[in-house]
Amino acid sequence: MSTPRASAKNQQRPVNITGTTALEGFVWTRRHLLGLDDLSSQEILAILDTAESFREVSTRSIKKVPALRGKVVANLFFEDSTRTRMSFTLAASRLSADVLEFSAKGSSVAKGETLRDTARNIEAMGVDTMVIRHSQSGAPHLLAQCLKTSVVNAGDGQHEHPTQGLLDIFTIRQRLGSIAGKRVAIVGDIAHSRVARSNIFGLRKLGAEVVCVGPPTLVPGAMRTLGAEICHSLDEVLPHVDVINMLRIQFERIGSNLFPSVREYARLYGLNAERLAKARPDVLVMHPGPINRGLELTSDVADGKNSAILQQVANGLAIRMAVLFLVNQGSQA
C-alpha cells in the first residue's frame, strides 16, 4: 500500500500535452483567442486535444499542474457572469497562475477611463494574459491591437463567445465520438446570440451540419451566409438531428416583443418530454446556461438522460485551461 506522500506525489504527475496523430508536428503560434471564425480546423482540434489532456486534472486529489507557474492572468469582466468568470478563474488557478479579478463596477471605468487605458494600466502591472468579457462587439480585438499581452475573448457583444463554442464542440465529440457528419440544431434567440455564431463557425469547420431554429424574428436570414440552414419549425427538425443546443432567451438584450408571449414561445420552441420523444433516442440535449426552466427546457429534459448540460460546465474548465496554456505558448513563439 502506498503512503499518503507517495500518493500525493503521483497525483502531481505532469500532464502530457500532445496532439493526435493528425496534429503531430503542429505548433501553436497564436497569442490571442478572439473568435472561432479566425481559427483553422487544425487549430480548433489542437485546443480540443489539449483540453483532453487537461481534463483528468480535475479527477486528481491535488487539482493543480505547474503549466503557468509564475504567469499572471487578469479577468476583465464588464458584464455580469457566473459560469464563465468562475471557470476562467479556476482554470488559471489549476495551471498555477496568479489571478487578478477586475469588475467595472467601482473601478476607474465608472469614473470615465477608457477601456484601452484601463487595460494598459493593468498590463503595466506585469499581466501575461487578459480575459475580457464586454457588451461591445470587437472590444477584445481592440485590446489585441494595443496590448503586448495575450487577449482571450470571454464574450463580446453579439459577436462571439469562442470558449463556449469550443466547450460545446468538445462535449459533442466526447459524447458522440466525432463532429464530422453530425447534424446540430441550435434553437432559440439566434439573433442576439454570440454562442450561436461561435458554434456555427467551429462546427462547420469540423464538418458538421448546422440548422438554426426559431421564430423568424429571432433567426435572421444572415445565418445562411455563415453556412447554416434555417428552419422555423422545431418539430420538423427534431427527428433528423444528433444534437439539440437550446439557447437562452436573452430578455436583457431584447428591446421589443419579438414573439407574442413566453407561453407561446414555450409551446412552439420549448423542449419538453413530449417533444423530445419525436427526436432520436440518443439525441444530445445541450444548453449554454443559465436556463429559463419551463421556457427553453422543462426540468425533466434539463435533468434527463439525454442532457449534457452539467458535462458542458465541467468541460468548460478543461477548454479554458487549454486556451490559457496555448495563448501563453503562442506569446513565446
BAKERO-785652 format. One record per atom (N, C-alpha, C): x, y, z; residue in three letters. Coordinates in steps of 0.2 Angstrom, whole numbers, padded with zeros to 4 digits, always signed. Layout:
XYZala...
// end
This chain:
+0004-0006+0000met+0000+0000+0000met+0004+0006+0000met+0003+0011-0004ser+0007+0017-0005ser+0005+0022+0001ser+0010+0026+0003thr+0010+0030+0008thr+0006+0037+0006thr+0003+0041+0010pro+0000+0047+0008pro+0005+0051+0004pro+0011+0052+0006arg+0016+0056+0002arg+0017+0053-0005arg+0017+0047-0005ala+0018+0044-0012ala+0012+0045-0017ala+0006+0045-0014ser+0000+0046-0017ser+0000+0053-0020ser+0001+0058-0015ala+0001+0065-0017ala+0006+0066-0023ala+0012+0063-0022lys+0017+0064-0027lys+0014+0062-0034lys+0011+0056-0034asn+0009+0053-0040asn+0003+0057-0043asn-0001+0061-0039gln-0006+0065-0041gln-0004+0071-0044gln+0003+0073-0043gln+0005+0079-0046gln+0010+0078-0052gln+0009+0072-0055arg+0012+0070-0061arg+0011+0075-0067arg+0016+0076-0071pro+0015+0081-0077pro+0009+0079-0081pro+0006+0084-0084val+0001+0082-0090val+0004+0081-0096val+0002+0077-0100asn+0005+0075-0107asn+0002+0080-0112asn+0005+0085-0114ile+0002+0090-0118ile+0004+0088-0125ile+0000+0084-0128thr+0002+0081-0135thr-0005+0081-0139thr-0004+0082-0146gly-0010+0082-0151gly-0011+0075-0153gly-0016+0074-0157thr-0017+0067-0160thr-0012+0066-0166thr-0013+0060-0169thr-0008+0059-0174thr-0009+0064-0180thr-0015+0066-0181ala-0017+0071-0186ala-0013+0077-0185ala-0012+0079-0179leu-0009+0085-0177leu-0001+0085-0175leu+0001+0079-0177glu+0008+0078-0175glu+0013+0083-0178glu+0017+0086-0175gly+0021+0091-0178gly+0018+0098-0178gly+0012+0099-0176phe+0008+0105-0176phe+0011+0110-0170phe+0012+0116-0172val+0015+0121-0167val+0010+0126-0166val+0007+0128-0160trp+0003+0133-0159trp+0007+0140-0159trp+0004+0145-0163thr+0008+0151-0163thr+0004+0157-0162thr-0003+0156-0161arg-0007+0162-0159arg-0006+0164-0152arg-0006+0171-0151arg-0005+0173-0144arg-0012+0176-0141arg-0017+0176-0146his-0024+0178-0144his-0029+0173-0146his-0034+0173-0142leu-0040+0169-0145leu-0046+0174-0145leu-0048+0176-0151leu-0053+0181-0151leu-0059+0179-0154leu-0059+0173-0158gly-0065+0170-0160gly-0064+0164-0164gly-0069+0160-0165leu-0068+0154-0169leu-0068+0155-0177leu-0070+0160-0179asp-0070+0162-0186asp-0063+0163-0188asp-0059+0165-0184asp-0052+0166-0186asp-0047+0160-0186asp-0050+0154-0183leu-0046+0148-0182leu-0047+0143-0188leu-0042+0140-0189ser-0042+0134-0194ser-0045+0128-0190ser-0047+0123-0194ser-0049+0117-0191ser-0044+0113-0187ser-0037+0114-0190gln-0032+0111-0186gln-0031+0114-0179gln-0032+0121-0179glu-0031+0125-0173glu-0036+0123-0168glu-0042+0122-0170ile-0048+0120-0166ile-0047+0113-0163ile-0044+0109-0167leu-0043+0102-0165leu-0037+0102-0160leu-0032+0106-0161ala-0027+0107-0156ala-0029+0109-0149ala-0034+0114-0149ile-0037+0116-0142ile-0041+0110-0139ile-0045+0106-0143leu-0049+0101-0141leu-0044+0095-0138leu-0039+0094-0141asp-0034+0089-0139asp-0030+0091-0133asp-0029+0097-0133thr-0025+0100-0127thr-0030+0099-0121thr-0036+0101-0122ala-0041+0101-0116ala-0042+0094-0114ala-0042+0089-0119glu-0042+0082-0117glu-0037+0080-0112glu-0031+0083-0113ser-0025+0081-0109ser-0026+0084-0102ser-0029+0090-0102phe-0030+0093-0095phe-0036+0091-0091phe-0041+0087-0095arg-0047+0085-0092arg-0046+0081-0085arg-0041+0077-0086glu-0041+0072-0080glu-0038+0076-0074glu-0035+0082-0074val-0033+0085-0069val-0038+0086-0063val-0044+0087-0066ser-0050+0088-0061ser-0051+0082-0057ser-0049+0076-0059thr-0050+0070-0056thr-0045+0068-0050thr-0040+0072-0050arg-0034+0071-0045arg-0036+0074-0038arg-0033+0071-0033ser-0034+0073-0027ser-0030+0080-0026ser-0025+0082-0029ile-0022+0088-0030ile-0023+0091-0037ile-0028+0095-0037lys-0030+0098-0044lys-0026+0103-0046lys-0020+0103-0048lys-0016+0108-0050lys-0010+0105-0053lys-0008+0109-0059val-0002+0107-0063val+0002+0114-0063val+0009+0114-0064pro+0013+0120-0064pro+0014+0123-0071pro+0009+0122-0076ala+0010+0124-0083ala+0011+0131-0084ala+0007+0135-0079leu+0008+0143-0080leu+0011+0146-0073leu+0015+0142-0070arg+0018+0145-0064arg+0022+0151-0065arg+0021+0156-0061gly+0024+0162-0062gly+0021+0167-0067gly+0015+0165-0071lys+0012+0169-0075lys+0006+0172-0071lys+0003+0178-0074val-0002+0182-0071val-0008+0182-0076val-0014+0180-0074val-0020+0181-0078val-0025+0186-0075val-0027+0191-0079ala-0032+0196-0077ala-0038+0195-0080ala-0044+0194-0076asn-0051+0193-0079asn-0054+0200-0079asn-0055+0203-0085leu-0058+0209-0085leu-0066+0208-0087leu-0070+0208-0083phe-0077+0207-0084phe-0081+0213-0084phe-0083+0216-0090phe-0088+0222-0090phe-0095+0220-0090phe-0097+0213-0090glu-0103+0211-0090glu-0104+0206-0084glu-0110+0205-0081asp-0111+0200-0076asp-0110+0193-0079asp-0107+0189-0075ser-0106+0182-0077ser-0105+0178-0071ser-0107+0172-0071thr-0105+0167-0066thr-0101+0161-0068thr-0104+0157-0073arg-0100+0151-0075arg-0094+0153-0079arg-0094+0158-0083thr-0088+0159-0087thr-0082+0162-0083thr-0084+0167-0079arg-0079+0170-0074arg-0076+0165-0069arg-0080+0161-0066met-0078+0156-0061met-0073+0151-0065met-0076+0149-0071ser-0072+0144-0075ser-0065+0146-0077ser-0064+0153-0079phe-0058+0155-0081phe-0053+0156-0075phe-0057+0158-0069thr-0053+0159-0063thr-0050+0153-0060thr-0054+0148-0060leu-0052+0141-0058leu-0047+0138-0063leu-0048+0139-0070ala-0043+0136-0075ala-0036+0139-0074ala-0036+0146-0072ala-0030+0149-0071ala-0026+0146-0065ala-0030+0146-0060ser-0028+0143-0053ser-0025+0136-0054ser-0029+0132-0058arg-0026+0125-0058arg-0020+0124-0063arg-0019+0129-0067leu-0012+0130-0070leu-0007+0133-0066leu-0008+0135-0060ser-0004+0138-0055ser-0002+0145-0057ser-0006+0149-0061ala-0005+0156-0062ala-0008+0160-0057ala-0006+0166-0056asp-0009+0171-0051asp-0015+0174-0055asp-0020+0176-0052val-0026+0178-0055val-0028+0185-0052val-0029+0190-0056leu-0032+0197-0054leu-0039+0197-0057leu-0043+0199-0052glu-0050+0200-0054glu-0052+0207-0054glu-0055+0209-0060phe-0057+0216-0061phe-0065+0216-0063phe-0068+0221-0060ser-0075+0222-0061ser-0076+0229-0063ser-0080+0231-0068ala-0081+0238-0070ala-0084+0242-0064ala-0089+0239-0060lys-0092+0242-0055lys-0087+0244-0050lys-0087+0251-0048gly-0082+0253-0043gly-0075+0255-0046gly-0074+0253-0052ser-0067+0254-0055ser-0067+0261-0058ser-0061+0262-0061ser-0059+0269-0064ser-0064+0270-0070ser-0066+0264-0073val-0071+0264-0079val-0077+0268-0077val-0079+0267-0071ala-0085+0271-0069ala-0084+0279-0068ala-0077+0280-0068lys-0075+0287-0067lys-0074+0290-0074lys-0075+0286-0080gly-0074+0289-0086gly-0067+0286-0090gly-0064+0282-0087glu-0057+0279-0090glu-0059+0275-0096glu-0056+0275-0101thr-0057+0271-0107thr-0055+0264-0106thr-0058+0260-0110leu-0056+0253-0110leu-0049+0252-0111leu-0046+0255-0116arg-0039+0255-0118arg-0034+0257-0113arg-0036+0262-0109asp-0032+0265-0104asp-0032+0260-0098asp-0038+0258-0096thr-0039+0253-0091thr-0035+0247-0092thr-0035+0244-0098ala-0031+0238-0100ala-0024+0239-0100ala-0021+0245-0102arg-0014+0246-0102arg-0011+0247-0095arg-0016+0250-0091asn-0013+0251-0084asn-0013+0244-0081asn-0017+0240-0082ile-0017+0233-0079ile-0011+0229-0082ile-0010+0230-0089glu-0004+0227-0092glu+0002+0229-0089glu+0003+0235-0087ala+0009+0238-0084ala+0011+0235-0077ala+0006+0231-0074met+0007+0228-0068met+0010+0221-0069met+0012+0219-0075gly+0015+0213-0077gly+0011+0207-0078gly+0005+0209-0081val+0000+0203-0083val+0002+0200-0089val+0001+0193-0090asp+0003+0190-0096asp-0003+0188-0100asp-0009+0187-0097thr-0015+0186-0101thr-0021+0190-0099thr-0025+0193-0103met-0031+0196-0101met-0037+0192-0104met-0041+0191-0100val-0048+0188-0102val-0053+0193-0101val-0056+0195-0107ile-0061+0200-0107ile-0068+0198-0109ile-0073+0200-0105arg-0080+0200-0107arg-0083+0207-0107arg-0086+0208-0113his-0088+0215-0114his-0095+0216-0118his-0099+0221-0117ser-0105+0221-0120ser-0104+0224-0127ser-0099+0227-0129gln-0097+0229-0136gln-0094+0224-0140gln-0097+0223-0146ser-0093+0218-0150ser-0087+0221-0153ser-0081+0217-0153gly-0075+0220-0155gly-0070+0222-0150gly-0073+0223-0143ala-0069+0225-0138ala-0062+0221-0137ala-0062+0214-0137pro-0056+0210-0137pro-0051+0212-0143pro-0054+0213-0149his-0050+0214-0154his-0046+0221-0154his-0050+0226-0151leu-0046+0232-0149leu-0041+0231-0145leu-0041+0227-0139leu-0036+0226-0134leu-0030+0223-0138leu-0032+0218-0142ala-0027+0214-0145ala-0022+0218-0149ala-0025+0224-0152gln-0021+0228-0156gln-0017+0233-0152gln-0018+0234-0146cys-0015+0240-0142cys-0011+0237-0136cys-0011+0230-0135leu-0008+0227-0129leu-0002+0222-0132leu+0003+0221-0128lys+0008+0216-0129lys+0006+0209-0126lys+0001+0210-0121thr-0001+0204-0118thr-0006+0200-0122thr-0007+0193-0120ser-0011+0189-0124ser-0019+0191-0122ser-0023+0191-0126val-0030+0193-0125val-0035+0187-0127val-0039+0185-0122val-0044+0180-0123val-0051+0182-0123val-0055+0181-0128asn-0062+0184-0128asn-0066+0179-0124asn-0069+0182-0119ala-0074+0178-0115ala-0081+0180-0116ala-0082+0183-0122gly-0089+0185-0125gly-0089+0192-0126gly-0090+0194-0132asp-0091+0201-0134asp-0097+0203-0138asp-0101+0207-0135gly-0107+0209-0138gly-0112+0203-0141gly-0113+0204-0147gln-0117+0199-0151gln-0113+0196-0156gln-0106+0196-0155his-0101+0194-0160his-0100+0186-0158his-0095+0185-0154glu-0093+0178-0152glu-0092+0177-0145glu-0092+0170-0143his-0091+0168-0137his-0087+0161-0138his-0080+0162-0140pro-0077+0156-0143pro-0076+0151-0138pro-0074+0152-0131thr-0073+0146-0127thr-0080+0142-0125thr-0086+0146-0126gln-0092+0142-0125gln-0093+0138-0131gln-0091+0140-0137gly-0092+0136-0143gly-0087+0130-0143gly-0081+0131-0140leu-0076+0126-0140leu-0079+0121-0135leu-0081+0123-0129leu-0083+0118-0124leu-0090+0114-0127leu-0094+0117-0131asp-0100+0114-0134asp-0097+0108-0139asp-0092+0110-0143ile-0090+0106-0148ile-0086+0100-0145ile-0082+0101-0139phe-0079+0096-0135phe-0083+0091-0132phe-0089+0094-0130thr-0094+0089-0127thr-0097+0085-0132thr-0099+0088-0138ile-0102+0084-0143ile-0097+0078-0145ile-0090+0080-0146arg-0085+0075-0148arg-0085+0069-0143arg-0085+0072-0137gln-0084+0067-0131gln-0090+0062-0131gln-0096+0064-0132arg-0102+0060-0131arg-0103+0056-0138arg-0102+0059-0144leu-0104+0056-0150leu-0098+0053-0154leu-0092+0055-0151gly-0086+0052-0154gly-0083+0056-0160gly-0087+0060-0163ser-0084+0064-0169ser-0088+0070-0170ser-0086+0075-0174ile-0090+0080-0176ile-0092+0080-0183ile-0088+0077-0188ala-0089+0077-0195ala-0095+0073-0196ala-0100+0075-0200gly-0106+0072-0202gly-0112+0072-0197gly-0110+0075-0191lys-0116+0076-0187lys-0120+0082-0189lys-0127+0082-0187arg-0131+0087-0188arg-0133+0090-0182arg-0132+0097-0181val-0133+0100-0175val-0139+0106-0176val-0144+0105-0171ala-0149+0111-0171ala-0147+0116-0166ala-0147+0122-0167ile-0146+0127-0162ile-0153+0131-0162ile-0156+0131-0156val-0163+0133-0156val-0164+0139-0151val-0168+0144-0154gly-0169+0150-0150gly-0167+0156-0152gly-0164+0161-0148asp-0163+0168-0149asp-0156+0168-0153asp-0156+0166-0159ile-0150+0166-0163ile-0148+0174-0165ile-0153+0178-0165ala-0151+0185-0167ala-0146+0188-0162ala-0147+0187-0156his-0144+0190-0151his-0138+0186-0148his-0137+0180-0151ser-0133+0175-0148ser-0125+0175-0151ser-0121+0177-0146arg-0114+0176-0148arg-0112+0168-0148arg-0115+0165-0144val-0114+0157-0143val-0116+0154-0150val-0121+0156-0153ala-0123+0153-0159ala-0118+0154-0164ala-0115+0160-0165arg-0110+0161-0170arg-0104+0157-0169arg-0102+0157-0163ser-0096+0153-0162ser-0097+0146-0163ser-0103+0143-0161asn-0104+0136-0163asn-0104+0135-0170asn-0108+0139-0174ile-0108+0138-0181ile-0101+0138-0184ile-0097+0143-0183phe-0090+0144-0185phe-0086+0137-0184phe-0086+0135-0178gly-0082+0129-0176gly-0085+0123-0179gly-0091+0122-0178leu-0094+0115-0180leu-0094+0115-0188leu-0095+0120-0192arg-0094+0120-0199arg-0087+0118-0201arg-0082+0121-0198lys-0075+0120-0199lys-0073+0112-0198lys-0077+0109-0193leu-0075+0102-0192leu-0080+0097-0195leu-0084+0100-0200gly-0088+0095-0204gly-0095+0094-0202gly-0097+0097-0197ala-0104+0096-0195ala-0109+0101-0199ala-0115+0098-0200glu-0121+0102-0202glu-0124+0106-0197glu-0126+0112-0198val-0129+0116-0193val-0136+0119-0195val-0141+0118-0191val-0148+0121-0193val-0150+0126-0187val-0152+0132-0189cys-0154+0137-0184cys-0162+0137-0184cys-0164+0136-0178val-0172+0135-0177val-0174+0140-0172val-0180+0143-0174gly-0183+0148-0170gly-0188+0152-0174gly-0192+0157-0171pro-0196+0161-0175pro-0192+0166-0179pro-0196+0168-0185pro-0192+0172-0190pro-0189+0179-0187pro-0192+0181-0181thr-0190+0187-0178thr-0183+0186-0174thr-0182+0180-0173leu-0176+0178-0169leu-0170+0174-0173leu-0172+0172-0179val-0167+0169-0183val-0166+0173-0190val-0161+0177-0190pro-0160+0181-0196pro-0158+0177-0202pro-0160+0179-0208gly-0158+0176-0214gly-0150+0176-0215gly-0147+0181-0212ala-0140+0181-0212ala-0136+0175-0210ala-0139+0171-0206met-0136+0165-0203met-0134+0160-0209met-0138+0161-0215arg-0136+0157-0221arg-0129+0158-0224arg-0127+0165-0223thr-0121+0167-0225thr-0115+0164-0221thr-0117+0161-0215leu-0112+0158-0211leu-0111+0150-0213leu-0116+0148-0217gly-0116+0141-0219gly-0121+0137-0215gly-0126+0140-0211ala-0131+0137-0208ala-0137+0137-0212ala-0141+0131-0210glu-0148+0131-0213glu-0153+0135-0208glu-0159+0136-0210ile-0164+0140-0206ile-0170+0136-0207ile-0173+0135-0201cys-0180+0132-0201cys-0184+0135-0195cys-0190+0136-0196his-0194+0139-0191his-0199+0134-0187his-0198+0128-0189ser-0202+0123-0185ser-0197+0118-0182ser-0197+0118-0175leu-0193+0113-0171leu-0196+0106-0172leu-0202+0105-0172asp-0205+0098-0173asp-0202+0095-0180asp-0202+0099-0185glu-0199+0097-0191glu-0192+0095-0191glu-0188+0098-0187val-0181+0097-0187val-0179+0091-0182val-0183+0090-0177leu-0181+0085-0171leu-0179+0078-0174leu-0183+0075-0178pro-0181+0068-0180pro-0175+0067-0184pro-0172+0073-0186his-0166+0072-0191his-0159+0075-0188his-0159+0076-0181val-0153+0079-0179val-0150+0075-0173val-0143+0076-0173asp-0139+0072-0167asp-0139+0076-0161asp-0139+0083-0162val-0138+0087-0156val-0143+0093-0156val-0146+0094-0150ile-0151+0100-0149ile-0148+0105-0144ile-0145+0110-0147asn-0142+0115-0142asn-0148+0121-0141asn-0151+0121-0135met-0156+0126-0134met-0153+0132-0131met-0154+0138-0134leu-0151+0144-0132leu-0156+0148-0127leu-0153+0151-0122arg-0157+0155-0118arg-0160+0161-0121arg-0167+0163-0120ile-0170+0169-0122ile-0167+0175-0118ile-0163+0179-0121gln-0160+0184-0118gln-0164+0191-0117gln-0168+0190-0112phe-0173+0196-0111phe-0169+0203-0110phe-0163+0202-0107glu-0159+0209-0106glu-0157+0212-0113glu-0157+0208-0118arg-0154+0210-0125arg-0160+0212-0129arg-0166+0210-0128ile-0172+0211-0132ile-0175+0217-0131ile-0175+0222-0135gly-0178+0228-0134gly-0185+0229-0136gly-0188+0224-0139ser-0195+0224-0141ser-0198+0217-0141ser-0204+0217-0141asn-0208+0210-0141asn-0207+0206-0148asn-0202+0201-0148leu-0201+0198-0154leu-0204+0191-0155leu-0209+0190-0150phe-0213+0184-0150phe-0219+0186-0146phe-0225+0183-0147pro-0231+0185-0144pro-0231+0185-0136pro-0229+0179-0134ser-0229+0178-0126ser-0224+0173-0125ser-0222+0173-0118val-0217+0167-0116val-0221+0161-0117val-0227+0160-0115arg-0231+0154-0116arg-0231+0152-0123arg-0232+0156-0128glu-0232+0155-0135glu-0226+0152-0137glu-0220+0155-0135tyr-0213+0153-0137tyr-0212+0146-0134tyr-0214+0145-0128ala-0213+0138-0125ala-0217+0133-0129ala-0223+0135-0131arg-0227+0130-0134arg-0224+0128-0141arg-0221+0133-0144leu-0218+0131-0151leu-0211+0129-0151leu-0207+0132-0146tyr-0200+0130-0147tyr-0197+0128-0140tyr-0201+0127-0135gly-0198+0124-0129gly-0197+0116-0130gly-0192+0114-0126leu-0191+0107-0127leu-0194+0103-0120leu-0199+0099-0121asn-0202+0095-0116asn-0201+0088-0117asn-0203+0084-0113ala-0203+0077-0114ala-0207+0074-0120ala-0213+0077-0121glu-0217+0075-0126glu-0214+0077-0133glu-0211+0083-0133arg-0207+0085-0140arg-0201+0081-0141arg-0197+0080-0135leu-0191+0076-0136leu-0192+0069-0138leu-0198+0066-0137ala-0200+0059-0139ala-0200+0059-0147ala-0200+0064-0150lys-0200+0065-0158lys-0193+0064-0160lys-0188+0065-0156ala-0181+0065-0158ala-0178+0058-0158ala-0172+0057-0160arg-0169+0051-0160arg-0168+0049-0152arg-0168+0043-0150pro-0167+0041-0143pro-0161+0043-0140pro-0155+0043-0144asp-0149+0045-0141asp-0147+0053-0143asp-0152+0057-0145val-0151+0064-0146val-0147+0067-0140val-0143+0072-0141leu-0139+0075-0136leu-0142+0082-0135leu-0144+0083-0129val-0148+0090-0127val-0142+0094-0123val-0142+0100-0126met-0137+0105-0123met-0140+0112-0122met-0137+0116-0117his-0139+0122-0116his-0133+0126-0113his-0131+0132-0115pro-0126+0136-0113pro-0127+0139-0106pro-0133+0139-0103gly-0134+0142-0097gly-0134+0149-0097gly-0137+0152-0092pro-0142+0149-0087pro-0149+0148-0090pro-0152+0143-0088ile-0158+0140-0091ile-0164+0144-0088ile-0169+0146-0093asn-0175+0148-0090asn-0180+0142-0090asn-0180+0139-0085arg-0184+0132-0084arg-0191+0134-0086arg-0194+0129-0090gly-0201+0130-0092gly-0202+0134-0098gly-0196+0137-0100leu-0196+0141-0106leu-0193+0137-0112leu-0186+0137-0111glu-0182+0134-0116glu-0182+0126-0115glu-0182+0124-0109leu-0182+0117-0107leu-0186+0116-0101leu-0190+0110-0101thr-0193+0108-0094thr-0188+0105-0090thr-0189+0105-0084ser-0184+0102-0079ser-0183+0094-0080ser-0188+0091-0082asp-0187+0083-0084asp-0182+0082-0090asp-0182+0087-0094val-0177+0086-0100val-0170+0089-0098val-0170+0095-0095ala-0164+0098-0092ala-0160+0093-0088ala-0163+0089-0084asp-0160+0085-0079asp-0161+0077-0081asp-0163+0076-0088gly-0164+0069-0090gly-0158+0066-0093gly-0159+0060-0095lys-0153+0056-0098lys-0150+0058-0104lys-0154+0062-0108asn-0151+0065-0114asn-0147+0071-0113asn-0147+0074-0107ser-0144+0081-0106ser-0137+0080-0105ser-0133+0085-0108ala-0126+0085-0106ala-0124+0092-0103ala-0129+0095-0100ile-0128+0102-0098ile-0123+0103-0092ile-0123+0098-0087leu-0118+0099-0082leu-0111+0096-0085leu-0111+0092-0090gln-0105+0090-0093gln-0102+0096-0097gln-0106+0100-0100gln-0103+0106-0103gln-0100+0110-0098gln-0103+0111-0092val-0099+0115-0087val-0093+0113-0085val-0092+0106-0084ala-0086+0103-0082ala-0081+0103-0088ala-0083+0102-0094asn-0078+0103-0100asn-0076+0110-0101asn-0080+0115-0099gly-0078+0122-0099gly-0071+0123-0096gly-0070+0120-0090leu-0064+0121-0086leu-0058+0118-0090leu-0059+0112-0093ala-0053+0109-0097ala-0052+0114-0103ala-0057+0116-0107ile-0056+0120-0113ile-0053+0127-0111ile-0054+0130-0105arg-0051+0136-0103arg-0044+0135-0101arg-0043+0130-0098met-0036+0128-0096met-0032+0127-0102met-0035+0124-0107ala-0031+0123-0114ala-0030+0130-0117ala-0035+0134-0117val-0034+0141-0121val-0029+0145-0117val-0029+0145-0111leu-0024+0149-0107leu-0017+0147-0108leu-0016+0140-0108phe-0010+0137-0109phe-0007+0139-0116phe-0012+0138-0121leu-0009+0138-0128leu-0008+0146-0130leu-0012+0151-0127val-0010+0158-0129val-0004+0160-0126val-0002+0157-0120asn+0004+0158-0117asn+0010+0155-0121asn+0009+0149-0124gln+0014+0146-0128gln+0015+0150-0134gln+0009+0153-0137gly+0009+0157-0143gly+0013+0163-0142gly+0013+0166-0136ser+0016+0173-0135ser+0023+0172-0135ser+0026+0166-0134gln+0033+0164-0134gln+0036+0162-0140gln+0031+0161-0145ala+0033+0158-0152ala+0037+0163-0156ala
// end
